[in-house]
Amino acid sequence: MRERDTALDQAIREIAAILGDALVRLLFPGPATRQVDFPETESPHVTAG
């Protein structure tokens, strides 16, 4: 049985992640949504002035 090369395994994982991201972008080409995590200085609510 062939020994595993950790660098090769890592490269395969990175390529799989890149291809997965590209597939998601092709399937869902809409704009990315903002994340829910807001800094303490920002508010997720819009206030009318």
Jmol script that loads the backbone (N, CA, C; Angstrom):
load data "model"
ATOM      1  N   MET A   1       0.834  -1.193   0.000  1.00  0.00           N
ATOM      2  CA  MET A   1       0.000   0.000   0.000  1.00  0.00           C
ATOM      3  C   MET A   1       0.874   1.250   0.000  1.00  0.00           C
ATOM      4  N   ARG A   2       0.443   2.241  -0.705  1.00  0.00           N
ATOM      5  CA  ARG A   2       1.207   3.474  -0.858  1.00  0.00           C
ATOM      6  C   ARG A   2       1.135   4.334   0.400  1.00  0.00           C
ATOM      7  N   GLU A   3       2.263   4.911   0.778  1.00  0.00           N
ATOM      8  CA  GLU A   3       2.273   5.825   1.917  1.00  0.00           C
ATOM      9  C   GLU A   3       1.603   7.125   1.520  1.00  0.00           C
ATOM     10  N   ARG A   4       0.970   7.750   2.480  1.00  0.00           N
ATOM     11  CA  ARG A   4       0.291   9.017   2.217  1.00  0.00           C
ATOM     12  C   ARG A   4       1.266  10.170   2.344  1.00  0.00           C
ATOM     13  N   ASP A   5       1.163  11.102   1.429  1.00  0.00           N
ATOM     14  CA  ASP A   5       1.974  12.311   1.464  1.00  0.00           C
ATOM     15  C   ASP A   5       1.091  13.423   2.021  1.00  0.00           C
ATOM     16  N   THR A   6       1.469  13.986   3.165  1.00  0.00           N
ATOM     17  CA  THR A   6       0.624  14.994   3.804  1.00  0.00           C
ATOM     18  C   THR A   6       0.504  16.263   2.961  1.00  0.00           C
ATOM     19  N   ALA A   7       1.551  16.646   2.265  1.00  0.00           N
ATOM     20  CA  ALA A   7       1.483  17.835   1.412  1.00  0.00           C
ATOM     21  C   ALA A   7       0.506  17.605   0.259  1.00  0.00           C
ATOM     22  N   LEU A   8       0.528  16.409  -0.306  1.00  0.00           N
ATOM     23  CA  LEU A   8      -0.399  16.079  -1.387  1.00  0.00           C
ATOM     24  C   LEU A   8      -1.831  16.063  -0.873  1.00  0.00           C
ATOM     25  N   ASP A   9      -2.049  15.486   0.300  1.00  0.00           N
ATOM     26  CA  ASP A   9      -3.385  15.479   0.888  1.00  0.00           C
ATOM     27  C   ASP A   9      -3.899  16.897   1.109  1.00  0.00           C
ATOM     28  N   GLN A  10      -3.043  17.775   1.615  1.00  0.00           N
ATOM     29  CA  GLN A  10      -3.432  19.164   1.857  1.00  0.00           C
ATOM     30  C   GLN A  10      -3.755  19.870   0.539  1.00  0.00           C
ATOM     31  N   ALA A  11      -2.945  19.636  -0.480  1.00  0.00           N
ATOM     32  CA  ALA A  11      -3.188  20.253  -1.787  1.00  0.00           C
ATOM     33  C   ALA A  11      -4.517  19.777  -2.371  1.00  0.00           C
ATOM     34  N   ILE A  12      -4.817  18.504  -2.215  1.00  0.00           N
ATOM     35  CA  ILE A  12      -6.080  17.965  -2.721  1.00  0.00           C
ATOM     36  C   ILE A  12      -7.256  18.603  -1.995  1.00  0.00           C
ATOM     37  N   ARG A  13      -7.142  18.773  -0.678  1.00  0.00           N
ATOM     38  CA  ARG A  13      -8.212  19.420   0.092  1.00  0.00           C
ATOM     39  C   ARG A  13      -8.425  20.865  -0.356  1.00  0.00           C
ATOM     40  N   GLU A  14      -7.330  21.588  -0.593  1.00  0.00           N
ATOM     41  CA  GLU A  14      -7.440  22.987  -1.023  1.00  0.00           C
ATOM     42  C   GLU A  14      -8.074  23.094  -2.407  1.00  0.00           C
ATOM     43  N   ILE A  15      -7.673  22.221  -3.316  1.00  0.00           N
ATOM     44  CA  ILE A  15      -8.248  22.227  -4.664  1.00  0.00           C
ATOM     45  C   ILE A  15      -9.728  21.872  -4.607  1.00  0.00           C
ATOM     46  N   ALA A  16     -10.088  20.904  -3.773  1.00  0.00           N
ATOM     47  CA  ALA A  16     -11.497  20.533  -3.629  1.00  0.00           C
ATOM     48  C   ALA A  16     -12.314  21.702  -3.090  1.00  0.00           C
ATOM     49  N   ALA A  17     -11.759  22.457  -2.154  1.00  0.00           N
ATOM     50  CA  ALA A  17     -12.465  23.617  -1.607  1.00  0.00           C
ATOM     51  C   ALA A  17     -12.648  24.695  -2.669  1.00  0.00           C
ATOM     52  N   ILE A  18     -11.624  24.928  -3.475  1.00  0.00           N
ATOM     53  CA  ILE A  18     -11.713  25.927  -4.546  1.00  0.00           C
ATOM     54  C   ILE A  18     -12.755  25.512  -5.578  1.00  0.00           C
ATOM     55  N   LEU A  19     -12.732  24.241  -5.973  1.00  0.00           N
ATOM     56  CA  LEU A  19     -13.706  23.762  -6.953  1.00  0.00           C
ATOM     57  C   LEU A  19     -15.122  23.786  -6.386  1.00  0.00           C
ATOM     58  N   GLY A  20     -15.265  23.462  -5.115  1.00  0.00           N
ATOM     59  CA  GLY A  20     -16.578  23.524  -4.479  1.00  0.00           C
ATOM     60  C   GLY A  20     -17.114  24.942  -4.449  1.00  0.00           C
ATOM     61  N   ASP A  21     -16.252  25.894  -4.122  1.00  0.00           N
ATOM     62  CA  ASP A  21     -16.651  27.303  -4.106  1.00  0.00           C
ATOM     63  C   ASP A  21     -17.054  27.761  -5.504  1.00  0.00           C
ATOM     64  N   ALA A  22     -16.297  27.350  -6.512  1.00  0.00           N
ATOM     65  CA  ALA A  22     -16.615  27.723  -7.891  1.00  0.00           C
ATOM     66  C   ALA A  22     -17.958  27.127  -8.317  1.00  0.00           C
ATOM     67  N   LEU A  23     -18.232  25.897  -7.906  1.00  0.00           N
ATOM     68  CA  LEU A  23     -19.502  25.261  -8.247  1.00  0.00           C
ATOM     69  C   LEU A  23     -20.673  26.009  -7.614  1.00  0.00           C
ATOM     70  N   VAL A  24     -20.522  26.396  -6.362  1.00  0.00           N
ATOM     71  CA  VAL A  24     -21.587  27.146  -5.690  1.00  0.00           C
ATOM     72  C   VAL A  24     -21.814  28.479  -6.389  1.00  0.00           C
ATOM     73  N   ARG A  25     -20.740  29.144  -6.796  1.00  0.00           N
ATOM     74  CA  ARG A  25     -20.882  30.431  -7.500  1.00  0.00           C
ATOM     75  C   ARG A  25     -21.556  30.259  -8.859  1.00  0.00           C
ATOM     76  N   LEU A  26     -21.312  29.129  -9.524  1.00  0.00           N
ATOM     77  CA  LEU A  26     -21.974  28.876 -10.804  1.00  0.00           C
ATOM     78  C   LEU A  26     -23.452  28.554 -10.615  1.00  0.00           C
ATOM     79  N   LEU A  27     -23.773  27.794  -9.574  1.00  0.00           N
ATOM     80  CA  LEU A  27     -25.156  27.408  -9.338  1.00  0.00           C
ATOM     81  C   LEU A  27     -25.993  28.562  -8.791  1.00  0.00           C
ATOM     82  N   PHE A  28     -25.376  29.417  -7.984  1.00  0.00           N
ATOM     83  CA  PHE A  28     -26.073  30.541  -7.359  1.00  0.00           C
ATOM     84  C   PHE A  28     -25.326  31.832  -7.683  1.00  0.00           C
ATOM     85  N   PRO A  29     -25.523  32.384  -8.887  1.00  0.00           N
ATOM     86  CA  PRO A  29     -24.718  33.538  -9.303  1.00  0.00           C
ATOM     87  C   PRO A  29     -25.135  34.866  -8.677  1.00  0.00           C
ATOM     88  N   GLY A  30     -26.139  34.894  -7.816  1.00  0.00           N
ATOM     89  CA  GLY A  30     -26.598  36.145  -7.211  1.00  0.00           C
ATOM     90  C   GLY A  30     -25.527  36.752  -6.321  1.00  0.00           C
ATOM     91  N   PRO A  31     -25.751  37.991  -5.909  1.00  0.00           N
ATOM     92  CA  PRO A  31     -24.762  38.657  -5.054  1.00  0.00           C
ATOM     93  C   PRO A  31     -24.668  37.966  -3.696  1.00  0.00           C
ATOM     94  N   ALA A  32     -23.498  38.002  -3.132  1.00  0.00           N
ATOM     95  CA  ALA A  32     -23.287  37.391  -1.821  1.00  0.00           C
ATOM     96  C   ALA A  32     -24.037  38.195  -0.769  1.00  0.00           C
ATOM     97  N   THR A  33     -24.598  37.506   0.192  1.00  0.00           N
ATOM     98  CA  THR A  33     -25.312  38.190   1.268  1.00  0.00           C
ATOM     99  C   THR A  33     -24.334  38.585   2.353  1.00  0.00           C
ATOM    100  N   ARG A  34     -24.665  39.668   3.035  1.00  0.00           N
ATOM    101  CA  ARG A  34     -23.810  40.112   4.132  1.00  0.00           C
ATOM    102  C   ARG A  34     -23.932  39.138   5.283  1.00  0.00           C
ATOM    103  N   GLN A  35     -22.879  39.000   6.025  1.00  0.00           N
ATOM    104  CA  GLN A  35     -22.925  38.129   7.180  1.00  0.00           C
ATOM    105  C   GLN A  35     -23.682  38.816   8.299  1.00  0.00           C
ATOM    106  N   VAL A  36     -24.222  38.019   9.197  1.00  0.00           N
ATOM    107  CA  VAL A  36     -25.036  38.544  10.281  1.00  0.00           C
ATOM    108  C   VAL A  36     -24.182  39.182  11.367  1.00  0.00           C
ATOM    109  N   ASP A  37     -22.925  38.842  11.418  1.00  0.00           N
ATOM    110  CA  ASP A  37     -22.041  39.331  12.464  1.00  0.00           C
ATOM    111  C   ASP A  37     -21.716  40.803  12.235  1.00  0.00           C
ATOM    112  N   PHE A  38     -22.209  41.679  13.100  1.00  0.00           N
ATOM    113  CA  PHE A  38     -21.972  43.115  12.990  1.00  0.00           C
ATOM    114  C   PHE A  38     -20.995  43.566  14.064  1.00  0.00           C
ATOM    115  N   PRO A  39     -20.084  44.455  13.719  1.00  0.00           N
ATOM    116  CA  PRO A  39     -19.228  45.041  14.749  1.00  0.00           C
ATOM    117  C   PRO A  39     -20.079  45.844  15.732  1.00  0.00           C
ATOM    118  N   GLU A  40     -19.544  46.066  16.888  1.00  0.00           N
ATOM    119  CA  GLU A  40     -20.303  46.767  17.925  1.00  0.00           C
ATOM    120  C   GLU A  40     -20.637  48.206  17.530  1.00  0.00           C
ATOM    121  N   THR A  41     -19.896  48.772  16.596  1.00  0.00           N
ATOM    122  CA  THR A  41     -20.150  50.158  16.191  1.00  0.00           C
ATOM    123  C   THR A  41     -21.247  50.261  15.144  1.00  0.00           C
ATOM    124  N   GLU A  42     -21.633  49.137  14.540  1.00  0.00           N
ATOM    125  CA  GLU A  42     -22.670  49.154  13.516  1.00  0.00           C
ATOM    126  C   GLU A  42     -23.962  48.578  14.069  1.00  0.00           C
ATOM    127  N   SER A  43     -25.049  48.941  13.436  1.00  0.00           N
ATOM    128  CA  SER A  43     -26.346  48.412  13.823  1.00  0.00           C
ATOM    129  C   SER A  43     -26.975  47.748  12.606  1.00  0.00           C
ATOM    130  N   PRO A  44     -27.598  46.581  12.787  1.00  0.00           N
ATOM    131  CA  PRO A  44     -28.253  45.935  11.650  1.00  0.00           C
ATOM    132  C   PRO A  44     -29.549  46.633  11.259  1.00  0.00           C
ATOM    133  N   HIS A  45     -30.003  47.586  12.072  1.00  0.00           N
ATOM    134  CA  HIS A  45     -31.258  48.281  11.813  1.00  0.00           C
ATOM    135  C   HIS A  45     -30.990  49.653  11.206  1.00  0.00           C
ATOM    136  N   VAL A  46     -31.833  50.036  10.275  1.00  0.00           N
ATOM    137  CA  VAL A  46     -31.717  51.353   9.660  1.00  0.00           C
ATOM    138  C   VAL A  46     -32.634  52.302  10.421  1.00  0.00           C
ATOM    139  N   THR A  47     -32.093  53.434  10.817  1.00  0.00           N
ATOM    140  CA  THR A  47     -32.911  54.418  11.530  1.00  0.00           C
ATOM    141  C   THR A  47     -33.193  55.592  10.609  1.00  0.00           C
ATOM    142  N   ALA A  48     -34.453  55.991  10.566  1.00  0.00           N
ATOM    143  CA  ALA A  48     -34.842  57.129   9.728  1.00  0.00           C
ATOM    144  C   ALA A  48     -34.529  58.420  10.470  1.00  0.00           C
ATOM    145  N   GLY A  49     -33.971  59.388   9.781  1.00  0.00           N
ATOM    146  CA  GLY A  49     -33.562  60.631  10.410  1.00  0.00           C
ATOM    147  C   GLY A  49     -34.574  61.619  10.259  1.00  0.00           C
TER     148      GLY A  49
END
end "model"
wireframe off; spacefill off
backbone 0.3
color backbone group
